[in-house]
Structure formats: C-alpha cells, structure tokens
C-alpha cells in the first residue's frame, strides 16, 4: 500500500474510483474484473440497490475489496429504481410519488427531513457492515449527502465511523459537475477549515466520467490522465460490464461500458503507468485518518 507521506510533494496522485457498485449486476462485474488491475483501485456500494447483496458476498474477507459506502438518497433512472431502506413514511421526504427515492437532488431538498435522511444514511452504513463489507470511506451519490441541509450530519457520520469522507478541498471542482440547487461555496470553505484543524484527510479535487461518444473515449481519457495536477485527485468513474446497462440507461450505457473496456486495456494501463501518476485507493487515507485521530 502506497503511503501518501512517502511520496514527493509534487506527486500527481489519483484515486480512480468506481461509483455505483451494487446498482446492477454489470456494475458489480466491472468492479470485480477491474479492481487491482492498475487503474480502478477502489469503489463504493449503493446499499439500497437491487444488486447490492451480490457485491457484499464478493467483498467478504477480501483485502482487495477497497470499498466505501456510496450514500444514496436519490434514484434517478426512468424505469430502474430503488427506495430507502430505513422508512416507508411519506413524511420522511425520502419517497416520491412512485415510492422511490427522489430522482434529483433539488427535488430531495424540497421535501427533506434531515433527521430522516441521517437515519437512512446510518442504516446504509450499518447494513453494509452487517453484510461483511469493511468500509474504507464514505462518498455520496449525486452529491446529495453534502447539500447544506445535510453536510454537517454527513461529516458527523464520517467522524463517528472514523472514515474518510469524499469532500474535495477545491469544492468548485465538485459543485461544478453536480446539480445540487443553490449552494454557497463559503459554506463548504468554513467546514473544510474546521476539519483541517482536526487532521481530516481530504482529496484535493474531483474529476468525473466525461460522458462522451465512444469514438472520443480513448483519446479523452488519456488526456485526462495527462492533465492530472499535483496533489490527490478523485476520479469518479462509472464502469459497467455490458449486458444490463443498455436497458437501464440506453443513452449513456456506452460511456459506462467504455470505462469497463479501458480499465482492462493493456495500452491504456501502460499509458497510465508511463504518465507518472500514482494510483491509490482509499486505504492510505483511512490509515492516515486513524493515525491522526489516535494521536489526538
């Protein structure tokens, strides 16, 4: 395991992260096939989703299973959906007219009960652990757990479970690719300062799947690797093996299957290695966080 402290100050570190593990069988296949090959190093599970149990069974006892919990408060696709695991009460603000989690973050915020949302996030963490996953971090589906109404509760959950939280220091890199509704970057700057004073482990910035045509994918991902800056960049990927995603998300399925293909392509893996970037998982950040809290 690469220790961040052992790397030079100008190292270009990347956390190539598979989001949406557990969403469907193809997302699980992609993570199981790519983890440890040299590019995808870590991922996070969507506990409320139909295929979560499959990845939990795979992860039991696996040191290679660097998996976090992808705190899930939304359910965005047209026909493939999921609901909360902690409640069926409409008063929770976690159910839309179809009995599923809201499709979009602004819709979630409009009817949100923060206490119910915290209960749901805690239930997801607890279920993941009960099914044998040893989480290495927390992150959030569509950014929902970091909206201003929930950010302090999510930070407190990360503290309680002693887990690194995806909360990029350059917050604009995160907010700029999400649809959270109205937010004030100063709100997040205040929380970063307070967390830094307590020794929290942050990634520096966030980049994400570019959602482009297949013909452009190889060159685009190579340029993205080359453009990574010094510091720690979280690369939010959405790899999916072919077979089910084409029905779930017809218009974007190719973006996900392209990442599955690239993540095991020898030429692309050589390019990553030759570029000088250092891929890591969340385990080094977890180790650093727990060392800092042990000294406190």
Secondary structure, DSSP 8 states (H G I E B T S, - for coil): ---GGGS-TT-EEEEEEEEEETSSHHHHHHHHHHTTSSS--EEEE-TTSTTHHHHHHHHTT-TT--EEEEE-----SSS-----SS---GGGS---TTSS--SSHHHHHHT--HHHHHHHHHHHHHHHHHTT----EEEEGGGGGGSTTTHHHHHHHHHHHT-EE---SSTHHHHTTS---S--HHHHHHHHHHHHHTT----SEEEE-----HHHHHHHHHHHHHT--SEEEEEEE----TTTHHHHSTTTHHHHHHHHHHTT-HHHHHHHHHTT-EE--SHHHHHHHHHHHHH-
